[in-house]
Amino acid sequence: MIGITGASGPLGRATAEAVLRTVDPREVVLTTRSPDTLADLAARGVQVRRADFDRYRGLVDAFAGVERLLLVSTDHVGGRLAQHRAAVTAAARAGVAHLVYTSVPDPVPANPAVVVADHAGTERALRESGLRWTVLRNHLYAHLQVPVIQRAAADGRLVTNAGDGRSAHVWREDCAEAAAAVLTQDGHEDRAFDISGPRALDADDLAALAGEVAGRDVEVVHVGDDEFAAGLRAFGLPEPAVALITSFGAATRAGHLARPTDAVADLTGRAPRPLEDAVRAALGIRPARRP
């Protein structure tokens, strides 16, 4: 029996769809705080169970009978470590044999990304749980760069605090297919995989993409963290988002997101898709012609 938490969210839902391409729906358990959102999958025979990470007893019941469980990290940044620890403990009590967790690359103290503490603590809880485990350290999603490219195209300037750092952005769908592979295959226990796109891009590469959209050159403007954060505030973003986005720029600048891997290809048998394809598909533009 395969279980997926947060199944009404984008990554959980995409992973469920990927699993269901090869697994009998009756052998799949999806958990969510909003079961009604998965009514279509329930109609196909999937077991949909209510689960709230703040209610431990309910988690034990939700995970009952599951052998392999994907724990999709919650969106409560800064407060989710307690939720994740509860889920790990509940999984062990429910008899789960193998727990798969979605983390971030390089979850070490030197990494300034504000999400690192939650993920590093959860990884530690996994290793101490006595369960077999797999960690999927997903790089930044490619689709999150679409609004960045659009804004740069409109302004003629790409403002960044990432310096000359690079980031191996990955399609969320590739993360989902990698997770599905781990859930449906043997041999991935007690390992951590960096789930990345095929190559790492810097600000100049992103500006070139913005130039395709704008039909003109787009300038790269390098700023410090404080100035970058001030710009995000001026754009109307709430403080938690400002802190999160700024910290990822700092992490990129420090090289924590710059290492592409073969994990997607190794797990799925298919090469990961590049960020450029995600941006062009979202914005309806054709690839630039090569001379």
Rosetta blueprint (number, residue, H / E / L):
1 M L
2 I E
3 G E
4 I E
5 T L
6 G L
7 A L
8 S L
9 G L
10 P H
11 L H
12 G H
13 R H
14 A H
15 T H
16 A H
17 E H
18 A H
19 V H
20 L L
21 R L
22 T L
23 V L
24 D L
25 P H
26 R H
27 E H
28 V E
29 V E
30 L E
31 T E
32 T E
33 R L
34 S L
35 P H
36 D H
37 T H
38 L H
39 A H
40 D H
41 L H
42 A H
43 A H
44 R L
45 G L
46 V L
47 Q E
48 V E
49 R E
50 R E
51 A L
52 D L
53 F L
54 D L
55 R L
56 Y H
57 R H
58 G H
59 L H
60 V H
61 D H
62 A H
63 F L
64 A L
65 G L
66 V L
67 E L
68 R E
69 L E
70 L E
71 L E
72 V L
73 S L
74 T L
75 D L
76 H L
77 V L
78 G L
79 G L
80 R H
81 L H
82 A H
83 Q H
84 H H
85 R H
86 A H
87 A H
88 V H
89 T H
90 A H
91 A H
92 A H
93 R H
94 A H
95 G L
96 V L
97 A L
98 H E
99 L E
100 V E
101 Y E
102 T E
103 S E
104 V L
105 P L
106 D L
107 P L
108 V L
109 P L
110 A L
111 N L
112 P L
113 A L
114 V L
115 V L
116 V H
117 A H
118 D H
119 H H
120 A H
121 G H
122 T H
123 E H
124 R H
125 A H
126 L H
127 R H
128 E H
129 S L
130 G L
131 L L
132 R E
133 W E
134 T E
135 V E
136 L E
137 R E
138 N E
139 H L
140 L L
141 Y E
142 A H
143 H H
144 L H
145 Q H
146 V H
147 P H
148 V H
149 I H
150 Q H
151 R H
152 A H
153 A H
154 A H
155 D H
156 G L
157 R E
158 L E
159 V E
160 T E
161 N L
162 A L
163 G L
164 D L
165 G L
166 R L
167 S E
168 A L
169 H L
170 V E
171 W L
172 R H
173 E H
174 D H
175 C H
176 A H
177 E H
178 A H
179 A H
180 A H
181 A H
182 V H
183 L H
184 T H
185 Q L
186 D L
187 G L
188 H L
189 E L
190 D L
191 R E
192 A E
193 F E
194 D E
195 I E
196 S L
197 G L
198 P L
199 R L
200 A L
201 L E
202 D L
203 A H
204 D H
205 D H
206 L H
207 A H
208 A H
209 L H
210 A H
211 G H
212 E H
213 V H
214 A H
215 G L
216 R L
217 D L
218 V L
219 E E
220 V E
221 V E
222 H E
223 V L
224 G L
225 D H
226 D H
227 E H
228 F H
229 A H
230 A H
231 G H
232 L H
233 R H
234 A H
235 F L
236 G L
237 L L
238 P L
239 E H
240 P H
241 A H
242 V H
243 A H
244 L H
245 I H
246 T H
247 S H
248 F H
249 G H
250 A H
251 A H
252 T H
253 R H
254 A L
255 G L
256 H L
257 L L
258 A L
259 R L
260 P L
261 T L
262 D L
263 A H
264 V H
265 A H
266 D H
267 L H
268 T H
269 G L
270 R L
271 A L
272 P L
273 R L
274 P L
275 L H
276 E H
277 D H
278 A H
279 V H
280 R H
281 A H
282 A H
283 L H
284 G L
285 I L
286 R L
287 P L
288 A L
289 R L
290 R L
291 P L
